[in-house]
Amino acid sequence: MLIHKDSCKNRLGSILSKVRYIKTIFCNNVENSRMPFVLPLLMSLLLYSFSLISLAADQYSTPYFPSVKAPLASQSLLLDISNIGQDKLVAVGERGHIIISTDGVNWQQATVPVQTTLTNVFFYNEKLGWAVGHDTTILHSQDGGFTWQVQQYKPALEKPLLNIVFKSPLEGVAIGAYGLFFRTLDGGKTWVSEFHSEFLLPDDIEYLAELKQEDEEAYLDEASSILPHFNRLVLNGRTLYMVGEIGLIAKSNDFGKNWQIFDEIYQGSFFDMARTVKGNLLVVGLRGHVFRSLKNGPPWQQRQTNTTALINDIVLTNDDRIFLLANNGTLLESNDDGQSYRLRNQQDGKALIAGIWFKNQLIVVSDVGVKTISL
């Protein structure tokens, strides 16, 4: 078992001071024969103090356990797949599984220090990679994905990170549920949380301002869950795009420090975005919704898909095809830069969660692991 610790000496010191104070009261009252009156109070205070000690230990010492090597890891729930350079793949998923392959068929399980479900993986080059997941976890690899180290682990937040991207070996951002947003300027040695109030609705801004005046604790609690889920980041040149819950589409020209929010085109969630070979934008989401925009944004045009399946991922090929991966084994293919699609449903009906075009094959991950799609 590994322990990731923050300092809790000050809090424990304060609690122990209260215990010593209780001891003084106890002794004085024994001498003054007032024991029957103070004993119930003393017992309550002691129990409260020890519960605080336990709480402090739980809050500041967060244990995690290494992922167990599993022969069938490549057939378990996997949530993302990406390339490492031109000749290697990496996939991540449940129980901290990270697997690596050079052919998409034979997989080697990496050494991972956590059993947390991992949701996304990103490699900046053939050596440097990061993965994120539940418990606000951020992992880092410096050897091409064979071994990983913990950079951040915050189970007390009870929120998952969903995506991560780096624009240099030092500068990266990670996003997740309820507006989670972390930034690093030193390759992940330190991660700083950011609250992006530009994504608040006008009513929410007014509500939070009033709440902060009345109850600081309630304000902090509400602010931690009032933003929409941030689902996906797409770095395209100097522009960083983000899509998420409640029809969120936004772009930033300073790597996420400030955001320009696009006009709403749909009230449901979006899960991926991509720029096509011809330079047009695609965004996909709930109930088979696909929108296409010429070049850099509005106006958006909704495209017909003939499905209501949730679309998880966009895969671009090197022969100008576009594949959309969706739930219920739904696969959509476009040969005209995303203007029209034909269904190529998979017989097993398993969700196609994420995919990659690798050595002229479509390789996807699902709740039954890695699959190569016959085309």
Stockholm file with secondary structure:
# STOCKHOLM 1.0

chainA/1-375         MLIHKDSCKNRLGSILSKVRYIKTIFCNNVENSRMPFVLPLLMSLLLYSFSLISLAADQYSTPYFPSVKAPLASQSLLLDISNIGQDKLVAVGERGHIIISTDGVNWQQATVPVQTTLTNVFFYNEKLGWAVGHDTTILHSQDGGFTWQVQQYKPALEKPLLNIVFKSPLEGVAIGAYGLFFRTLDGGKTWVSEFHSEFLLPDDIEYLAELKQEDEEAYLDEASSILPHFNRLVLNGRTLYMVGEIGLIAKSNDFGKNWQIFDEIYQGSFFDMARTVKGNLLVVGLRGHVFRSLKNGPPWQQRQTNTTALINDIVLTNDDRIFLLANNGTLLESNDDGQSYRLRNQQDGKALIAGIWFKNQLIVVSDVGVKTISL
#=GR chainA/1-375 SS CEEEECCCHHHHHHHHHHHHHHHHHHHHHHHTTCHHHHHHHHHHHHHHHHHHHHHHHHHHEEEECCCCCCTTGGGSCEEEEEEETTTEEEEEEGGGCEEEESSSSSCEECBCSCCSCEEEEEESSSSCEEEEETTTEEEEESSTTSBCEEEECCGGGCCCEEEEEESSSSCEEEEEGGGCEEEESSTTSSCEECCCGGGSCHHHHHHHHHHHHHCHHHHHHHHTTCSCCEEEEEEETTEEEEEESTTCEEEESSTTSSCEECCCSCSSCEEEEEECTTSCEEEEEGGGCEEEESSSSSSEEEECCSCCSCEEEEEECTTSCEEEEESTTCEEEESSTTSCCEECCCTTCCCCCEEEEETTEEEEEETTEEEEECC
#=GC SS_cons         CEEEECCCHHHHHHHHHHHHHHHHHHHHHHHTTCHHHHHHHHHHHHHHHHHHHHHHHHHHEEEECCCCCCTTGGGSCEEEEEEETTTEEEEEEGGGCEEEESSSSSCEECBCSCCSCEEEEEESSSSCEEEEETTTEEEEESSTTSBCEEEECCGGGCCCEEEEEESSSSCEEEEEGGGCEEEESSTTSSCEECCCGGGSCHHHHHHHHHHHHHCHHHHHHHHTTCSCCEEEEEEETTEEEEEESTTCEEEESSTTSSCEECCCSCSSCEEEEEECTTSCEEEEEGGGCEEEESSSSSSEEEECCSCCSCEEEEEECTTSCEEEEESTTCEEEESSTTSCCEECCCTTCCCCCEEEEETTEEEEEETTEEEEECC
//
